[in-house]
Amino acid sequence: MALGELERDVMDRLWAAGTSLTVREVHEQLAEHRKIAYTTVMTVLDRLAKKHVVRQEREGRAFRYSPAASREQMVAELMLDALGGVPTVDDRQAALVHFIGGVSPAEAAALREALDAMTTQRGDTTATS
């Protein structure tokens, strides 16, 4: 599920915090860089909770919010969702090849390393060299 600009900004704050935050804490951080109403932040966090992107835990009269998944997990899910909409296996493979063509050498090396590790884990003898 794609996120809007404000939703991404809120999520960035939650991921960076390493702990759950209240609406007030998120609002204070966002207000340092943009003019934004407290109620807007509250609405965004409520919507993210309804989308199951954040966890909402009651603490007294307030709620605390934390990411439901890591940034890496969320990005991977977005990529898999996008590929899931590709109609055929050939089209999906072509999209993957096109994607790989757009990554940096360091990112390509990380992909190669991850694929090699998966191959080893699965006991697959047809290496991805």
C-alpha positions in Angstrom: 0.0 0.0 0.0 1.5 3.3 -1.1 1.7 6.1 1.4 1.2 9.8 0.8 3.9 12.4 1.6 2.6 13.2 5.1 2.1 9.6 5.9 5.7 8.8 4.9 6.9 11.7 7.0 5.0 10.4 10.0 6.4 6.9 9.4 9.9 8.3 9.1 9.5 9.8 12.6 8.2 6.5 14.1 10.9 4.4 12.5 13.6 6.8 13.7 12.3 6.9 17.2 12.9 3.3 18.0 10.1 3.4 20.5 6.4 4.3 20.4 5.3 7.9 20.2 2.2 9.9 21.1 0.4 12.1 18.7 1.9 15.1 20.6 5.5 13.8 20.2 5.0 13.2 16.5 3.3 16.6 16.1 6.2 18.4 17.9 8.7 16.7 15.5 6.8 17.5 12.4 6.1 21.1 13.5 9.8 21.8 13.6 9.8 21.6 9.8 6.3 22.4 8.6 3.2 24.1 9.7 0.8 21.4 10.7 -2.2 21.1 13.0 -2.2 18.6 15.9 -5.6 17.3 14.7 -4.1 16.6 11.3 -1.3 14.4 12.9 -4.0 12.7 15.0 -6.0 11.9 11.9 -3.0 10.6 9.9 -2.0 8.3 12.8 -5.6 7.1 13.1 -5.7 6.3 9.4 -2.4 4.5 9.5 -3.7 2.4 12.4 -6.8 1.5 10.4 -4.6 0.5 7.5 -2.5 -1.7 10.0 0.6 0.3 9.1 1.1 1.3 12.8 0.2 -0.2 16.1 -2.0 1.8 18.4 -1.7 1.2 22.1 -3.7 3.1 24.8 -1.7 4.8 27.5 -3.9 6.6 29.9 -6.0 9.0 27.9 -3.6 9.1 25.0 -2.5 6.5 22.4 1.1 5.6 21.6 2.0 4.6 18.0 4.7 2.4 16.7 5.4 0.9 13.2 3.8 -2.4 12.5 6.7 -3.3 10.3 10.2 -2.1 9.6 10.9 0.3 6.8 12.6 -2.6 4.9 9.6 -4.9 5.3 7.2 -2.2 4.2 9.2 -1.3 1.1 9.6 -5.0 0.2 5.8 -5.4 0.6 5.2 -2.4 -1.7 7.5 -3.9 -4.3 5.8 -7.3 -4.1 2.4 -5.7 -4.4 3.5 -3.9 -7.5 4.8 -7.1 -9.0 1.7 -9.0 -8.1 -0.3 -6.7 -10.4 1.9 -7.8 -13.4 -0.3 -10.1 -15.5 2.2 -12.8 -16.7 5.4 -14.4 -15.5 7.3 -13.1 -18.5 6.1 -9.5 -17.8 7.1 -9.9 -14.1 10.5 -11.2 -15.1 10.9 -8.3 -17.5 9.9 -5.8 -14.8 12.5 -7.4 -12.4 15.2 -7.1 -15.1 14.3 -3.5 -15.8 14.4 -2.8 -12.0 17.8 -4.4 -11.6 19.1 -2.3 -14.5 18.3 0.8 -12.5 20.1 0.0 -9.3 23.6 1.1 -8.3 26.5 -1.2 -8.4 26.4 -1.4 -4.6 22.7 -2.3 -4.7 23.3 -4.9 -7.4 26.0 -6.5 -5.2 23.6 -6.6 -2.3 21.0 -8.2 -4.5 23.5 -10.8 -5.7 24.6 -11.5 -2.2 21.0 -12.0 -1.0 20.2 -14.3 -4.0 23.4 -16.3 -3.3 22.4 -16.7 0.3 18.8 -17.8 -0.6 20.3 -20.3 -3.1 22.6 -21.7 -0.4 19.7 -21.8 2.2 17.4 -23.7 -0.2 20.2 -26.1 -1.1 19.7 -25.1 -4.8 22.6 -26.3 -6.9 21.7 -24.0 -9.8 23.7 -21.0 -8.6 22.7 -17.5 -9.6 26.1 -16.5 -11.0 
